[in-house]
């Protein structure tokens, strides 16, 4: 991530196609050593590409990834409906939660 962040900083600074040395200079300015292998891989992947087209390619890939918001909510509802507890058990659990707060040994205004 640090290599990508340095690359983005270079582009935001006006250098549309930063070189390996530019990235190393940015990282060293904040006391971070560049990892040669990771930097070489990043530079080879981004060679000849504009930042805009790389972001757009990533955006199109992310649009196909399911985020699971609706699925997770419906799964939680199904789990809750299958695990119905008797009222007595629910009351005992609520009391235990309240007692655990009392065990801290101090009050809010002490």
N, C-alpha and C positions, 0 to 999 in steps of 0.2 A: 504494500500500500504506500509506503513512503516514496517509492520510486514513481508511482503513478501520480501521487500528490505533487512531487517536484516537477514532473512533466507538465501537469496542469498549471502549476504556478508559472512555469516558463512561457507557456502559451498565453496565459492571461497577461503576462508582462509584455507581450508583443512579439515573442519569438515563435512564429507559427510552426516551425520544424526544428525543435531543439536537438542538439547533438548530445552524445553521451557525456562529453565534458561539461556541458551546461547543466545537466542533471546532477553530476558529481559536485559541481560548484555550489548549487543550491543546497544540496544535502550537507556539504561540509560547512556551509555558512551557519548552520544550526547545530553543528557538532555531531552529525550523524554520518557514519561511514556507509558508502554505497556498496552493496553486494554485487560483485562483478557478474555473476551468473544471472541473477534476477534482472539486472540492468541490461545485459546483453539480450535477454529474452524479450524484455519490454521494447527495446529499440528495434529488434528484428520484426516484432509484431506490428509496430506502428510505422515502420518505414514506408514512405510514399503515401501515407493516408493522412487526411485532414482530421482534426479532432471532431469536427461536426459529423463526418461520416462514421467515425468510430462510435460516437454517442448514439447516433441514429440506429446503427446496427445493434447496439446493446439494447436500445429501447424496444426494437422490434422483437428481440429474443425474450425480453422480460414480459411482453404482452401475452406470450403463450404460456407463461408460468402461472399455475393456479395459486391464488393467494389464500384460499381456504377460509375466508371470513364467514361466509354463509354455511359452509360445510361444517366448520367447527362449532358454530352456534347450534345447528340442528343436531349434531352429534352430542353436544352437552345436554340438550333437551331430552334426547332419547335416553341418555344415561341417567338423568335425573328421574325420568318417569319409570325406569326399570328398577331403581333403587329406592322405592318408597319405604320410609322408616315409620315405625309406630310413633305416635306423638310423645310417649314417655321417653323413648330414646333421644328424641330431639331435645326435650327439656333438660335431660341429664347432660347432654353435650353443651347446651347453652350455659348451664350452671358451672360446668368445668371451665369454660372459657372465661367467665366472670371471675372465678376464683383464681385463675392464673394471673390476672392483673393485680389481685390483692397481694400476691406472694412477692412482689417486687421490693417491699420493705420501705417504701416512701410514698408520700402522697403528692399530689400535684402542687399544693401550696405549702409544703413543709420546708 
